[in-house]
Amino acid sequence: MTEDDAIDVLICGAGAAGLTLAIDLARRGVSFRLIEKMDDPFQGSRGKGIQPRTLEVFEDLGIVDKIAASGGYYPHQREYHDDGSMRDVALVEACEPIPSEPYGAPLLVPQFLTERAMRERLAELGHAPEFGCALVAFEQDGQDVTARLAIGGEEQTIRASYLVGTDGGRSFVRQALAVGFPGKTLGVRAIVADVTLTGLGRDVWHRFNEGSMETQISFCPLTEKGSFQMQGPVPLEGDIDLSPEGLTALTAERTGRTDILIQSVSWASAFNMNARLADSYRVGRVFLAGDAAHTHPPTGGQGLNTSVQDAYNLGWKLAAVLSGAPETLLDSYEEERRSIAANMLGLATRLLEDMKRGEIRRGREVRQLDIGYLGSSLSLEEPQRQARILAGNRAPDALLKGAAGQPVRLFDLFKGPHWTLLEFEVQTVAVNPRKGLHIHSIGQGGDLIDNENRFRDTYEVASGDRILVRPDGYVGAIVSQGNVAALEAYLHDVGLKTRATAGR
C-alpha cells in the first residue's frame, strides 16, 4: 500500500445518502472514494417523495431545479369504491410557499431520477461513483481504517481516515461492526413495480380497495416515459409473479376490471416492511448513515429524506475534523441524527396503521421543516430565549436587500460549505474574521438592509443579537450584545479559529 492509496473518507454505497455525502465532501475539497457493489445504478422509483426540507438541502447542493424538472407535485388520489363510485382527495395537505419556507409541498420524483441528478452534480465537481466495487473487509486503529476492495475479480487495499457505510438495510459495514439493528417486521409484505399500462389516465393516483390489506392496489403516475408505480400488499409467504402477465392478473383480481393491462415492467420488488434503528451510528472511525442506520416503511415518505439529511449532517463535520477541528465534533452526529430517525420511524409506523384503515393523509409532520437539534451540544444560547427560533432550529429563509439595492435571500447567503454569522444592529465589538465564516451586518451601515423587518420578525431578534448558522442550515448559536466571548469560544470549539489561535 502506497501513500497514493490513502484518502480522507471511503463511502460504501452510492445511493442517495452516499451521493449526498460525496457531493458535500467534493465541494469542500475532501479526498474520498464512493464505491458501490452493484454494477449499475439503481433503476427503480422506490423513494419517490422529496420533502420540502430535503429540497432546501438540494438547493444548497446545487441540484434542486434539476430535480424539480424531473418530477412534479403529487396528484390527487382517486379512490374507487365497491358501488362503482369514486372520490378524488388530496393525499398531501396543500401548502403554499412562504418567504421563510420557499418549498411548500413535497415533489414526486422517481428515485433513479433523483440519483441521476446527484451523479451529474458529482461529475461537475470532478468525481464519480465506482460501480462494481465491493467492500469485502476492513479494520481500524486509532489513526486509520484499512479496507479491502474487490474490483473486477481483483482485490485492492486502501487506507482512509474514516469509513462511512451508506450501504442499505442489509449493510455489510453495520454487520461487520456487529452493531445491533433492533426493531420489528411490521407484518406487511408489499409489491412495488414500475410499469407501463393501458386503461388508466395519468391525471390522478388511482387507488382501489383502500383500507383492505388483502385487496388494496394503487397506480401512481410517474414522470418518466409515461410509467406508473404500482403498489399493493401481498401475502407474507409465497412467490409473487412480477411479470407483466402476473401483474395484469393481480390487477384484474383486485379491481374487477379487465381493461387495465400491464404492458411492461422495468423494475419490481416484493418486500417486507420493517422499522429498525441501529444501536449506534459510530464505532471509532466508522459511521453508518441512511438505510444502513434505519429502515422505514414507505408510508411516511421519510426514508430517502432522512438518509439525505444524515449525510448532510455528517459531511461538514468530517470535513471540519479533517481540517483540524476537535475529534469530539463527530460525536454530535449520532447525538443529533439517531433521535430524528427514531421519531421518523414512529411517524411512518403510525401512518402505516392509518393506511390499513384507509385513512392515510400526509400533513406538515412529514415535511421535516420542524426537525431540529434543540438541546444538542452544538446549540448555544446566551442568554436563554423564549422565541420561535432557538439554537438548534432550522434557519428560515427571508428576503432582505443588499446595501447596493438588490434583493438578497438568506438562503443565498447560507449556500455553500461555510458558516454564516448574521449580526443585527450591532454597534459594539466585532467578532474576529476567520476562514470558513461569512459575516453579514444587518441594519444601518451594514451590508444588508431590513427596512420591512422581515429578518427581525422571522428570527425575533433585538438590537445587538447575533445568529450563527451552521453549514447545514441550522442555527448553531444565538447570543446577545454582551456575549461575544461565548460566541468566540463556540467558534473555536467547532474548528473556526482565527490565525492567532490556529496553533492552539
Secondary structure, 3 states (H helix, E strand, C coil): CCHHHEEEEEEECCCHHHHHHHHHHHHCCCCEEEEECCCCCCCCCCCCEECHHHHHHHHHHCCHHHHHHHCEECCCEEEECCCCCEEEECCECCCCCECCECCCCCEECCHHHHHHHHHHHHHHCCCCCEECEEEEEEEECCCCEEEEEEECCEEEEEEEEEEEECCCCCCHHHHHHCCCCCEEEEEEEEEEEEEEEECCCCCCEEEECCCCCCCCEEEEECCCCCCEEEEEEECCCCCCCCCHHHHHHHHHHHHCCCCCEEEEEEEEEEEEEEEEECCCCEECCEEECHHHCEECCHHHCCHHHHHHHHHHHHHHHHHHHHCCCCHHHHHHHHHHHHHHHHHHHHHHHHHHHHHHCCCCCECHHHCCCCCCCCCCCCCEEECCCCCCCCCCCECCCCEEEECCCCEEEHHHHHCCCCEEEEEECCCCCCCCCCCCEEEEEECCCCCEECCCCHHHHHHCCCCCCEEEECCCCEEEEEECCCCHHHHHHHHHHCCCCCCCCCCC
